[in-house]
Amino acid sequence: MYRKTVIVVAWTTLALIAFATLSPIGLRPHFGGVSLERFGAFALVGLLFGLAYPRHLWLVLTLVGGAAVGLEVLQHLTPDRHGEARDALVKLAGGVTGIGISLAFHQALKRFITLG
């Protein structure tokens, strides 16, 4: 049950990020500085996918990294958005951070279960 819920939340979060990234600039939500928003959004999606698919690290890294770069590239197809390499790097850093947190969580959980 837990894993299925995390999977649904992970994919939903990625879809919302895609919508916010590719929609007209006026529809994009604003929570703070744009770099912090990018980093935070991809840290969250990296964390969620890391928790959803803990045994598929390379797939998760490819998915999150591909989404970060792919969404920046797709912004060139929209009339009022523009993708930039530095934005993709911020998103990649956030995604890797989130995945790293999920790995640390799984390692701590394994240790806790082993000790218990």
N, C-alpha and C positions, 0 to 999 in steps of 0.2 A: 504494500500500500504506500509506504513512504517513498520508495523509489519511483513508482508510477507518478505520484504527485510531483516530485522534483522534476521528472522528465517533462511533464506537461508545463510546469512553471518555467523551466529552462527554455523550451521552444516558444512559449508565449512571450517571454521576455525578449528573446531574439527577434521575434516578429514585430514587437512594439519598437524595438531599437531600429529595425529596418524601416518601419513606417516613419519614425521621427527623423531618420537620416535622409530619407528620400522624398518626404512630403515638402510642400512649400514652406519656406522659412517661417512664415507667420504661424504655422501649425506646430512648429517644434516647441516642445515644453522647455522652460528655462528654470533651472534650480540654483544656478550659481555661475561661476566662470565656465566657459565652454570647454576648456581643457580638462577641468575637474569633472565636468559632466561626462565627457567622453571616456575618461579614465574610469570613473565610477560605474558607468553603464557596462563597460566591457569587463571590469572586475567582477561585477555581479553576474554577468552571463558566463564568464569563465568559472566562477565559483559554482554556479548552478549546474553547468555541464560537467564539471569535475565531480560533483556529488552524484549526478545522475548516472555517469558512466565511469566509475572509478577504475575499472580494469582496461579501459581503452584510452590511455593517456595520449597516444599519438593521434588518434582520431579526434579527440577533444581539442588538442593543440591545432590540428589542421582545420577543424571546423571553426573555432573561435578566430584563429589567425586569418583564415580565408574570408570570414565574414567581415573582419576589420578592414582588410584590404579591398575586398570586393565591394563593400558598401561605399568606400571612398571612390572607387573607379566608377560605380554606377551613378554617383552624384554628377558626373560629367554629362549624363543624359537628361538631367533636369535643367529647366531654364534658369532657375534662380539659386542653384546650389553649385558648389565647386569642391571637388575633392582635392586634398593636399597630402603630400607624403608625411609631413610632420603630424597631421591629424591621425593618419593611419598608425604612425609610431606610438602616439599616445594611447590609441585604442589597443594596439598590440601589447603595450606595457601593462595596461589595465587587465587585459585578458590573461596574460601570463601570471600576473599577481593573483588574480582570482583562482586560477587553476592551482597555483602554489599553495594557497590557503586551503583549498579542498584536499590537496595531498597531505598537508600537515594535519588536517582534521582526521583523515582516514588513518594516518599513522598513529595519532594519539588515541583514536578509538580502538585500534588493534592492541596497543599497549594496555589500555584500560581493561579490555576484555581478557587479555592474557593474564593480567595481574589479579583480576577478579575471580 
